[in-house]
Amino acid sequence: MLSIFVEASCNRYNRDECVDCHVYEPLGNLPKSEWHLPPEDARVMAENIQKVDTLNALAQQEINMTGGEASQNPHIVEIFKIFRTVTPNVCLHTNLDINSDHSQRWLRLVEIMKLGGRIDITLYPVSWERFQKPLLKQVLQLQNHLLVNVVFENLQDLNNQLGLLLDFFTQEGETYTHVVNLLREYQEKVTSLLKTDPHCNEAAYLKHVGNTGSFAQKKEFTFGINLLPAFKVDALGRRAMASTPFPKENYLIECPASRGSIDIMTVRQNGDMTPCCDVGNLQCQPRFGNLLKDSPEKILEKFEASSKIMAAGIVKNRENIQNAKAGDWVEEGIPPYCS
């Protein structure tokens, strides 16, 4: 997948659950003139993606337009159309924290859905009843697939958010019975764990959740859910070694890019590319070339050089863990945790 930052600004920065947003620091202070990815830059990106086999292969899986809040880019519909010339699989991630279905942001999303693009969301409990829930009802009328990110700070928080989704899809009727069944399975397991081991480590959590699937699929509707433990983020926008729900758990980074397998590439608005160890954590130092400025040959050269830098950083992270320095940031800028 290619994750392309199309917008720097966000209406939720420094609000509620977003205090520790991992892209706020690197994106939030950009001048207004640099907030929106312009269509002309998107067009250059699209042309260059098709010239680099690795990037084109990732694009055929999916191009994810993100940010910031992607719907705040006034050119987002045109940008969507540009990326659709590269691949039919273009989606947009949104907070769906929109106060009216007359909003320009919402109307842009509607146009993208009508053109065949997919809208994915992150659930925000404080915005759910007033903003997200009413618009999600309309989303279901415009597309037959949805991916929801649930970012949780503890097991009770996770249980509460699963409850919001479960109530919503139960009320939507028989079309979504398979979604209800998946959500109910997750909630039953989390509820059970809350009763027996509410302060468990991640290993116990993963064992308890077991092989519960991430998708509920039927011809009429496909639903996907990502349960993502929140990470504490420092003043530089860097994530901590351990996630908030499981503070005693250290993470050993195993970045596929250092092994020569790039599964996700993040493209910043200025064209800089960083690998998949954290989609959106823009503090990772190795740059895999610039999609706006570099030739295909130069990009491939930087792929090789940056992979070596990442491998060195991973070795240092392992040494830090062994020497009781887990979480120390290494000079290569490799985030000291496993994605």
C-alpha positions in Angstrom: 0.0 0.0 0.0 1.1 3.6 -0.6 0.0 6.0 2.1 0.1 9.5 0.7 -0.2 12.6 2.9 -2.6 14.9 1.0 -3.3 17.3 3.8 -1.3 18.6 6.8 -4.1 20.4 8.8 -6.7 18.6 10.9 -9.7 19.8 12.8 -8.9 17.4 15.7 -5.3 18.3 16.4 -4.8 18.8 20.2 -8.3 17.8 20.9 -9.7 15.1 23.2 -8.2 11.8 22.2 -5.8 13.5 19.8 -3.5 15.1 22.3 -0.9 12.5 21.5 -1.5 12.4 17.8 1.7 11.1 16.2 1.6 13.4 13.2 0.7 16.6 15.0 4.2 17.8 15.8 5.7 17.2 12.3 2.7 18.4 10.4 0.8 20.8 12.7 3.3 23.7 12.5 3.6 23.8 8.7 2.6 27.2 7.2 -0.9 27.4 5.7 0.6 27.6 2.2 1.9 24.0 2.6 -1.2 22.5 4.1 -2.8 21.1 1.0 -1.1 18.8 -1.5 -1.7 20.6 -4.9 -3.1 18.6 -7.8 0.0 19.4 -9.9 2.2 17.6 -7.3 -0.2 14.7 -7.2 0.1 14.4 -10.9 3.9 14.2 -10.7 3.6 11.6 -8.0 1.2 9.6 -10.1 3.5 9.7 -13.1 6.6 8.6 -11.0 4.7 5.9 -9.2 4.1 4.2 -12.5 7.8 4.4 -13.4 9.1 2.6 -10.3 8.0 -1.1 -10.2 8.1 -1.4 -6.4 5.9 1.7 -5.9 3.5 0.7 -8.7 3.1 -2.7 -7.2 2.2 -1.1 -3.9 -0.2 1.2 -5.6 -2.0 -1.6 -7.2 -2.7 -3.0 -3.7 -4.1 0.4 -2.6 -3.3 4.1 -2.5 -4.5 5.5 0.8 -5.0 9.3 1.0 -4.4 10.5 4.5 -3.0 13.3 6.6 -3.9 15.4 8.7 -7.5 15.2 7.8 -7.7 14.4 4.0 -11.1 15.9 3.5 -9.9 19.4 4.4 -7.9 19.5 1.1 -10.2 21.5 -1.2 -8.6 19.7 -4.2 -9.1 16.2 -2.8 -11.7 15.1 -5.4 -9.3 16.1 -8.3 -6.4 14.4 -6.5 -8.5 11.3 -6.1 -9.2 11.2 -9.8 -5.4 11.6 -10.5 -4.5 8.7 -8.4 -7.3 6.6 -10.0 -5.2 6.8 -13.2 -2.6 4.7 -11.4 -4.8 2.2 -9.7 -8.6 1.5 -9.2 -7.9 0.9 -5.5 -7.9 4.4 -4.0 -9.3 5.1 -0.5 -9.4 8.1 1.8 -9.1 8.0 5.6 -11.2 10.5 7.5 -12.1 11.3 11.1 -15.7 11.9 9.9 -15.8 14.6 12.6 -18.0 16.8 10.4 -20.7 19.0 11.8 -23.1 18.9 8.9 -24.0 17.0 5.7 -23.9 20.4 4.1 -20.3 20.9 4.9 -17.8 21.1 2.0 -15.8 18.4 3.6 -18.7 16.0 3.6 -19.7 16.9 0.0 -16.1 16.0 -1.1 -16.4 12.6 0.6 -19.7 12.0 -1.1 -18.3 12.8 -4.5 -15.4 10.4 -4.0 -17.7 7.6 -2.8 -19.9 8.2 -5.9 -16.8 7.9 -8.1 -16.0 4.5 -6.5 -13.6 5.5 -3.8 -13.7 4.0 -0.3 -14.0 6.0 2.8 -12.4 4.6 6.0 -12.7 6.1 9.5 -11.2 6.2 12.9 -13.7 6.0 15.7 -13.7 9.0 18.2 -16.1 8.4 21.1 -16.5 12.1 21.9 -17.6 12.8 18.4 -19.5 9.6 17.8 -23.1 10.5 18.7 -23.2 14.0 17.3 -21.1 13.8 14.2 -19.7 10.4 13.2 -22.8 8.2 13.7 -25.3 10.2 11.6 -22.8 10.5 8.7 -21.8 6.9 8.9 -25.4 6.0 8.3 -25.1 7.9 5.0 -21.8 6.3 4.2 -23.4 2.9 4.3 -25.9 4.1 1.7 -23.0 5.1 -0.7 -20.5 2.2 -0.3 -20.6 -1.4 0.5 -17.3 -1.7 2.3 -15.8 0.0 5.4 -12.7 -0.2 7.5 -12.8 1.2 11.0 -9.8 1.9 13.2 -10.3 1.6 17.0 -7.5 3.2 19.0 -7.8 2.2 22.6 -6.0 3.4 25.8 -7.1 0.5 28.0 -9.4 -2.6 27.8 -12.4 -0.8 29.2 -12.0 1.9 26.5 -11.8 -0.8 23.9 -14.9 -2.5 25.3 -16.8 0.8 25.2 -15.9 1.5 21.6 -16.8 -2.0 20.5 -20.2 -1.4 22.2 -20.7 1.8 20.1 -20.1 -0.1 16.9 -22.2 -3.1 18.0 -25.2 -0.9 18.9 -24.9 0.9 15.6 -24.8 -2.1 13.3 -27.5 -3.9 15.3 -29.8 -1.0 14.6 -29.0 -1.0 10.9 -30.8 -4.3 10.4 -30.2 -7.8 9.0 -27.9 -6.7 6.2 -25.2 -6.3 8.8 -25.8 -9.5 10.9 -22.3 -10.7 10.0 -20.8 -7.5 11.2 -22.7 -7.7 14.5 -21.5 -11.3 15.0 -17.9 -10.3 14.6 -18.2 -7.3 16.9 -20.0 -9.4 19.5 -17.3 -12.0 19.4 -14.7 -9.4 20.1 -16.7 -7.7 22.8 -17.4 -11.0 24.6 -13.7 -11.8 24.7 -12.7 -8.3 25.9 -15.5 -8.4 28.5 -14.2 -11.8 29.8 -10.7 -10.5 30.0 -11.8 -7.4 31.9 -13.3 -9.7 34.5 -10.3 -12.1 34.8 -7.2 -10.0 34.0 -8.0 -6.3 33.3 -4.4 -5.2 33.6 -2.9 -8.0 31.5 0.1 -7.7 29.3 -0.2 -7.8 25.5 0.8 -11.4 25.2 -2.2 -12.4 27.4 -4.4 -10.0 25.5 -3.4 -11.5 22.1 -3.8 -15.0 23.4 -7.3 -14.3 24.7 -8.4 -12.6 21.5 -7.0 -15.5 19.6 -7.7 -15.9 15.9 -10.7 -13.7 15.8 -10.8 -12.3 12.2 -10.5 -8.7 11.2 -13.1 -8.9 8.5 -16.8 -9.7 8.2 -17.6 -10.4 4.5 -20.7 -10.8 2.5 -21.6 -9.9 -1.0 -23.8 -7.1 0.3 -21.2 -5.5 2.7 -17.6 -6.0 3.8 -16.5 -4.7 7.2 -13.0 -4.5 8.5 -11.7 -3.5 11.9 -8.3 -2.6 13.3 -7.9 -2.7 17.0 -4.9 -0.5 17.7 -3.3 0.1 21.2 -2.5 3.8 21.7 1.1 4.9 22.1 2.4 7.7 24.2 3.9 10.3 21.9 6.7 12.6 23.0 7.1 16.3 22.2 8.9 15.5 18.9 6.1 13.3 17.7 7.9 10.1 18.3 6.1 7.1 19.7 7.2 5.4 22.9 8.6 1.9 23.1 5.5 0.6 24.8 1.8 1.1 24.0 -0.4 2.8 26.6 -2.6 -0.2 27.4 0.4 -2.5 27.9 3.0 -0.3 29.5 5.3 -3.1 30.7 5.7 -4.6 27.2 8.7 -3.7 25.1 8.6 -4.0 21.4 11.4 -5.2 19.2 11.3 -3.6 15.8 11.3 -5.9 12.8 10.9 -3.6 9.8 10.3 -5.5 6.6 12.0 -2.7 4.7 15.4 -3.7 6.2 14.9 -7.2 4.9 14.1 -6.0 1.4 10.3 -6.4 1.6 8.4 -3.1 1.6 4.8 -3.6 2.4 3.8 0.0 3.0 5.4 3.2 1.9 4.5 6.6 3.3 4.8 9.6 1.0 5.0 13.0 2.6 3.5 16.1 0.9 7.1 17.2 0.0 7.6 13.9 -1.8 9.9 12.3 0.8 9.2 8.6 1.3 9.6 6.6 4.5 8.9 2.9 5.0 6.2 1.0 6.8 7.6 0.8 10.4 5.1 3.6 11.3 2.7 5.0 8.7 2.6 8.6 9.7 5.5 8.7 12.1 7.5 11.2 10.2 10.5 11.2 12.5 12.0 8.1 10.9 15.3 9.3 9.4 15.9 7.0 6.4 14.4 8.4 3.3 13.6 6.1 0.4 13.9 8.9 -2.2 11.7 11.8 -3.1 8.7 11.1 -5.3 8.6 14.7 -6.6 12.2 15.3 -7.3 14.2 12.1 -7.8 14.5 10.0 -11.0 13.3 6.4 -10.8 17.0 5.4 -10.8 17.8 7.7 -7.9 14.8 6.3 -5.9 16.0 2.8 -6.4 19.5 3.8 -5.2 18.1 5.3 -2.1 16.0 2.2 -1.5 19.1 0.2 -1.1 21.0 2.8 1.0 18.1 3.4 3.4 17.5 -0.3 3.9 21.1 -0.6 5.2 20.5 2.4 7.5 17.4 0.8 8.9 19.1 -2.5 9.4 21.8 -0.7 11.5 19.2 1.0 13.6 17.3 -2.2 14.3 20.6 -3.8 15.6 21.0 -0.8 17.9 17.4 -1.1 19.1 18.0 -4.8 20.0 21.2 -3.9 21.8 19.3 -1.2 23.8 16.7 -3.8 24.9 19.4 -6.2 26.0 21.2 -3.4 27.9 18.0 -2.2 29.7 17.8 0.9 27.5 14.6 -0.1 25.7 13.0 2.9 24.1 16.1 5.0 23.7 15.9 6.7 20.3 18.8 5.7 18.0 20.5 8.1 15.6 19.2 6.3 12.6 15.7 7.5 13.7 14.3 4.0 13.6 11.2 4.0 15.9 12.1 1.7 18.8 9.1 -0.5 18.6 7.6 -3.1 16.3 4.9 -2.0 14.0 
